[in-house]
């Protein structure tokens, strides 16, 4: 049995649908790439925070600071002091 022939109008609709599908797929690909970049950046930021905290702990240990000394340091620190207070660890 022969396939029914499409009309020129149907051909245009098919082409339009294909173009729309391609545009949608391209937009999804771009969005997915942005999500991948964001996830990678968050992972790097988390590793950086962990490394900074480890360095802070090593410096405090090398300076011979007690837990009370560290608590005092954070309690009296400038509000702009970078890093995480001991109570903020893991947050």
Helices and strands as residue ranges (DSSP letters): H 8-62, H 67-75, G 86-88
